[in-house]
Amino acid sequence: MTKKQKLLIVDDQFGIRILLNEIFEKEGYQTFQAANGANALQIVEKEKPGLVILDMKIPGMDGLEILKRIKKDNKEIKVIIMTAYGELDMIKEAVDYGAITHFAKPFDIDEVIEAVKKELPLE
């Protein structure tokens, strides 16, 4: 039995987490969800996902801080960021900290699927 690729979805919006979770489970990924930064970092530490889909606007610890903390100890984990806010400075800073790409909300789900499959191919 082949080991499934692990994918973490971090978004404070329940509907987006569920949508992405269902889509990527059907695609064949082992998915995890987090609604906040603390939970996301716990999952990263325990599960070591290959890729994180990370919303930038999360109450408490924002996406940029979560990204910095993920990359500090887990440089190999790939991170795709999402934002509903076209804040170019934040996107640039996220890329500087190691995000591989970004999507604006509302996103084209086919583009997100394609990006995830490219960066975390199923075996």
Backbone hydrogen bonds, N-H to C=O, Kabsch-Sander energy under -0.5 kcal/mol:
donor,donor_aa,acceptor,acceptor_aa,energy
7,L,30,Q,-2.6
8,L,51,L,-2.4
9,I,32,F,-2.6
10,V,8,L,-0.5
10,V,53,I,-3.2
11,D,9,I,-0.6
11,D,34,A,-2.0
14,F,12,D,-0.8
17,R,13,Q,-2.1
18,I,14,F,-2.6
19,L,15,G,-2.4
20,L,16,I,-2.6
21,N,17,R,-2.5
22,E,18,I,-2.8
23,I,19,L,-2.3
24,F,20,L,-2.6
25,E,21,N,-2.2
26,K,22,E,-2.1
27,E,23,I,-1.6
28,G,24,F,-0.7
28,G,25,E,-0.8
29,Y,24,F,-2.7
30,Q,5,Q,-2.9
31,T,29,Y,-0.7
32,F,7,L,-2.2
34,A,9,I,-2.3
40,A,36,N,-2.1
41,L,37,G,-2.6
42,Q,38,A,-1.8
43,I,39,N,-2.3
44,V,40,A,-2.5
45,E,41,L,-2.3
46,K,42,Q,-2.3
47,E,43,I,-3.2
48,K,43,I,-0.6
48,K,44,V,-1.6
50,G,6,K,-1.7
51,L,6,K,-1.2
52,V,78,K,-2.5
53,I,8,L,-3.1
54,L,52,V,-0.7
54,L,80,I,-3.2
55,D,10,V,-2.6
56,M,82,M,-2.5
58,I,56,M,-0.9
61,M,59,P,-0.9
62,D,60,G,-0.7
63,G,56,M,-2.1
66,I,62,D,-2.2
67,L,63,G,-2.8
68,K,64,L,-2.4
69,R,65,E,-2.2
70,I,66,I,-2.6
71,K,67,L,-2.7
72,K,68,K,-1.6
73,D,69,R,-1.0
73,D,70,I,-0.5
74,N,70,I,-1.6
77,I,74,N,-1.7
78,K,50,G,-2.2
80,I,52,V,-3.0
81,I,101,T,-2.3
82,M,54,L,-2.5
83,T,103,F,-1.9
86,G,84,A,-0.6
87,E,85,Y,-2.8
88,L,86,G,-1.2
91,I,87,E,-2.1
92,K,88,L,-2.8
93,E,89,D,-2.5
94,A,90,M,-2.5
95,V,91,I,-2.4
96,D,92,K,-2.4
97,Y,93,E,-1.6
98,G,95,V,-1.4
99,A,94,A,-2.5
100,I,79,V,-2.9
101,T,79,V,-0.7
103,F,81,I,-2.1
105,K,83,T,-2.3
109,I,107,F,-0.8
111,E,108,D,-0.8
112,V,108,D,-1.7
113,I,109,I,-2.7
114,E,110,D,-2.4
115,A,111,E,-2.3
116,V,112,V,-2.6
117,K,113,I,-2.7
118,K,114,E,-2.0
119,E,115,A,-2.2
120,L,116,V,-3.0
